[in-house]
Amino acid sequence: NASLAENSTRTKPFIKSFQKYIYRDFTNIFAISEDDADRFAIHYPKCQVKVVGDTKYDQVLIRKKASKNEELIPGQWVNGKWIFVAGSIWPEDEENIISVLQKYLYDSPKFSLIVAPHEPKETIIRTMEKTFSKWGTQRFSQIGDLKKGRVIIINTIGHLADLYKYAT
């Protein structure tokens, strides 16, 4: 994910001389764009530079495509619903959005929620279960025993990026 902005401090005389010392040991630099590759070639001509794109974004696209073929939440829970995914929320976020989510759950029977606390600790999960108990909650780790509830609480790590595909 190498990038080198046009006005980067890495191209200033003192820093550039230090950077040349570091970059000389690299066998390849993988730049995110042609412009970045050109700047590396100008300022660090002894480096082998290749344009490969921005892998951070590429990985998101790859995961999205792969997750389309995987059913993490059964279709009967998803179909015909308006689903909101509240991902990686902190306690400070909860103060601002929980009441709004509860209002939507109360006002709209088609509204369902997938909520992922930033830290899926047992105490936080239990608090969320209590907060949304009126609409029925289900822990993601127990999704095989899906109930008719309208709130899925993500109590595992590593699934959130794949669950965004369910968001309306």
C-alpha positions as CSV (number, residue, x, y, z in Angstrom):
1,N,0.0,0.0,0.0
2,A,2.9,2.4,-0.7
3,S,1.9,5.9,-1.4
4,L,4.0,9.0,-1.8
5,A,2.1,12.3,-1.9
6,E,3.4,15.1,-4.1
7,N,4.2,17.3,-1.1
8,S,5.4,14.5,1.2
9,T,8.0,15.3,3.7
10,R,9.7,12.1,2.6
11,T,10.8,14.0,-0.5
12,K,12.5,16.9,1.5
13,P,16.3,16.9,1.4
14,F,17.2,15.7,4.9
15,I,14.4,13.1,5.2
16,K,14.9,12.0,1.6
17,S,18.5,11.1,2.2
18,F,17.5,9.0,5.2
19,Q,14.7,7.3,3.3
20,K,17.1,6.4,0.4
21,Y,19.1,4.5,3.0
22,I,16.0,2.6,4.1
23,Y,14.6,2.0,0.6
24,R,17.8,0.6,-0.8
25,D,17.2,-2.7,1.0
26,F,13.7,-3.1,-0.4
27,T,13.4,-5.6,-3.3
28,N,10.0,-4.2,-4.3
29,I,7.7,-1.3,-3.5
30,F,4.0,-1.9,-4.2
31,A,2.4,1.4,-5.0
32,I,-1.3,2.1,-4.9
33,S,-1.4,4.2,-8.1
34,E,0.6,5.2,-11.2
35,D,1.2,8.6,-9.7
36,D,2.7,7.2,-6.5
37,A,4.9,4.8,-8.5
38,D,6.1,7.7,-10.7
39,R,7.0,9.7,-7.5
40,F,8.9,6.8,-6.0
41,A,10.8,6.3,-9.3
42,I,11.8,10.0,-9.3
43,H,12.8,10.3,-5.7
44,Y,14.1,6.7,-5.1
45,P,15.3,5.6,-8.6
46,K,17.0,2.4,-7.3
47,C,13.8,0.9,-6.1
48,Q,11.8,-1.6,-8.1
49,V,8.2,-0.2,-8.1
50,K,5.0,-2.0,-9.1
51,V,1.5,-0.7,-9.1
52,V,-0.9,-3.1,-7.4
53,G,-3.8,-1.0,-6.2
54,D,-4.9,-0.3,-2.7
55,T,-5.1,-3.7,-0.9
56,K,-7.1,-2.3,2.0
57,Y,-10.0,-1.6,-0.4
58,D,-9.3,-4.6,-2.6
59,Q,-9.6,-6.9,0.5
60,V,-13.0,-5.4,1.3
61,L,-14.3,-6.1,-2.2
62,I,-12.9,-9.6,-2.2
63,R,-14.6,-10.4,1.2
64,K,-17.9,-8.9,-0.1
65,K,-17.9,-11.1,-3.2
66,A,-16.9,-14.2,-1.2
67,S,-19.6,-13.5,1.4
68,K,-22.3,-13.3,-1.2
69,N,-22.0,-17.1,-1.6
70,E,-22.1,-17.7,2.2
71,E,-25.3,-17.6,4.2
72,L,-24.4,-16.4,7.7
73,I,-28.0,-15.6,8.6
74,P,-30.8,-17.7,7.4
75,G,-33.0,-16.3,4.6
76,Q,-36.2,-16.6,6.6
77,W,-34.8,-14.0,9.1
78,V,-33.6,-11.6,6.3
79,N,-36.4,-11.8,3.7
80,G,-38.9,-8.9,3.6
81,K,-37.1,-7.0,6.3
82,W,-35.4,-3.6,6.5
83,I,-32.2,-4.4,8.2
84,F,-29.9,-2.0,9.9
85,V,-26.3,-3.1,10.9
86,A,-24.8,-1.2,13.8
87,G,-21.2,-2.3,13.6
88,S,-18.5,-2.0,16.2
89,I,-20.4,0.4,18.4
90,W,-18.8,1.8,21.5
91,P,-20.6,2.6,24.8
92,E,-20.4,6.3,23.7
93,D,-22.2,5.4,20.4
94,E,-24.9,3.5,22.4
95,E,-25.8,6.7,24.2
96,N,-26.6,8.3,20.9
97,I,-28.2,5.5,18.8
98,I,-29.9,3.0,21.1
99,S,-33.0,5.1,21.7
100,V,-33.3,5.8,17.9
101,L,-33.0,2.0,17.1
102,Q,-35.6,1.2,19.8
103,K,-38.0,3.8,18.2
104,Y,-37.6,2.2,14.8
105,L,-38.1,-1.3,16.2
106,Y,-41.3,0.0,17.9
107,D,-42.6,2.0,15.0
108,S,-41.8,-0.4,12.1
109,P,-42.5,-4.2,12.3
110,K,-40.3,-4.7,9.2
111,F,-37.3,-3.1,10.8
112,S,-34.7,-5.5,12.2
113,L,-31.3,-5.0,13.7
114,I,-27.9,-6.6,13.6
115,V,-25.8,-5.0,16.4
116,A,-22.1,-5.6,17.1
117,P,-20.6,-4.1,20.2
118,H,-17.0,-3.1,19.7
119,E,-16.0,-5.4,22.5
120,P,-18.3,-8.4,22.7
121,K,-17.8,-9.0,26.4
122,E,-20.4,-11.1,28.2
123,T,-21.6,-8.2,30.3
124,I,-22.0,-6.0,27.2
125,I,-23.9,-8.7,25.4
126,R,-26.2,-9.2,28.3
127,T,-26.9,-5.5,28.6
128,M,-27.8,-5.4,24.8
129,E,-30.1,-8.4,25.3
130,K,-31.9,-6.6,28.1
131,T,-32.0,-3.4,26.1
132,F,-33.7,-5.1,23.1
133,S,-35.5,-7.9,24.9
134,K,-38.9,-6.4,23.9
135,W,-38.2,-7.3,20.3
136,G,-36.6,-10.6,20.8
137,T,-32.8,-11.1,20.6
138,Q,-30.6,-13.8,19.3
139,R,-26.8,-14.2,19.7
140,F,-25.0,-14.7,16.5
141,S,-23.1,-17.6,17.9
142,Q,-26.4,-19.4,18.4
143,I,-27.9,-18.5,14.9
144,G,-28.5,-22.1,14.1
145,D,-31.3,-22.0,16.7
146,L,-32.8,-18.9,15.1
147,K,-35.8,-17.6,16.9
148,K,-38.3,-15.1,15.6
149,G,-36.6,-12.1,17.3
150,R,-35.8,-9.0,15.4
151,V,-32.4,-8.3,16.9
152,I,-29.2,-10.3,16.3
153,I,-26.4,-9.4,18.7
154,I,-22.9,-10.2,17.3
155,N,-21.1,-11.9,20.2
156,T,-18.1,-13.2,18.1
157,I,-15.1,-11.6,16.5
158,G,-14.3,-11.7,12.8
159,H,-17.7,-11.8,11.2
160,L,-18.8,-8.1,11.1
161,A,-17.4,-7.3,7.6
162,D,-19.2,-10.2,6.1
163,L,-22.5,-9.3,7.9
164,Y,-22.7,-5.8,6.3
165,K,-24.1,-7.5,3.2
166,Y,-27.4,-7.9,5.0
167,A,-27.9,-4.2,5.6
168,T,-30.7,-2.6,3.7
